[in-house]
Amino acid sequence: EAENLRSLNGQTALIFVNGTQVGTAVIALGRAKLELTNERGGTVPAVSAGTKVEITVGLTTILSGSF
């Protein structure tokens, strides 16, 4: 979940884990939220200390960090 993104409302955020896109989220009310689940055949990437997470809009990284 990412917050304080009001200037990007209506844009689509791409979410990456260790460089692999794991989903998208439309930014609304200044927030982007993605929930991953393994129910109904979904996949959830392995996450451990040092795993990098990045959120981009277009070609611009708007947030990044690691666990």
PLY file of the C-alpha trace (Angstrom):
ply
format ascii 1.0
element vertex 67
property float x
property float y
property float z
element edge 66
property int vertex1
property int vertex2
end_header
0.00 0.00 0.00
1.26 3.47 -0.91
-0.25 6.74 0.33
0.06 10.49 -0.26
-0.17 10.11 -4.04
-3.02 12.55 -4.76
-1.18 14.20 -7.63
-1.18 10.80 -9.38
-4.91 9.98 -8.97
-6.20 8.01 -11.96
-2.74 6.76 -12.95
-1.84 3.07 -12.92
1.01 2.03 -10.64
3.12 -1.01 -11.49
4.41 -2.99 -8.50
7.67 -4.93 -8.72
9.32 -7.38 -6.31
13.01 -7.98 -7.02
12.54 -6.58 -10.52
9.57 -8.78 -11.45
6.19 -7.12 -11.95
3.71 -8.72 -9.54
0.68 -6.51 -10.17
-0.89 -3.15 -10.86
-3.03 -0.74 -8.88
-5.00 2.30 -9.97
-4.21 5.28 -7.74
-7.40 6.68 -6.19
-7.90 9.06 -3.29
-4.13 9.35 -3.11
-3.63 5.62 -2.47
-2.47 2.56 -4.37
-3.08 -0.86 -2.85
-2.23 -4.37 -4.03
-3.11 -7.57 -2.22
-1.57 -10.83 -3.37
-3.00 -14.21 -2.43
-2.34 -17.82 -3.36
-6.04 -18.63 -3.26
-7.65 -19.67 -6.55
-4.29 -20.38 -8.17
-2.68 -16.99 -7.52
1.01 -16.67 -6.75
2.83 -14.70 -4.10
6.55 -14.01 -4.51
8.95 -15.12 -1.81
9.93 -12.18 0.39
12.80 -12.10 2.88
15.24 -9.60 4.35
16.72 -7.58 1.49
13.88 -8.19 -0.97
13.47 -5.04 -3.09
10.02 -3.54 -3.73
9.48 -0.80 -6.31
6.40 1.11 -7.49
6.47 2.94 -10.80
4.09 5.10 -12.80
5.09 5.07 -16.44
8.87 5.06 -16.51
9.18 6.91 -13.19
9.89 5.15 -9.89
7.67 6.79 -7.27
8.56 4.58 -4.30
11.17 1.96 -3.57
12.52 0.13 -0.59
13.49 -3.24 0.77
12.40 -5.58 3.52
0 1
1 2
2 3
3 4
4 5
5 6
6 7
7 8
8 9
9 10
10 11
11 12
12 13
13 14
14 15
15 16
16 17
17 18
18 19
19 20
20 21
21 22
22 23
23 24
24 25
25 26
26 27
27 28
28 29
29 30
30 31
31 32
32 33
33 34
34 35
35 36
36 37
37 38
38 39
39 40
40 41
41 42
42 43
43 44
44 45
45 46
46 47
47 48
48 49
49 50
50 51
51 52
52 53
53 54
54 55
55 56
56 57
57 58
58 59
59 60
60 61
61 62
62 63
63 64
64 65
65 66
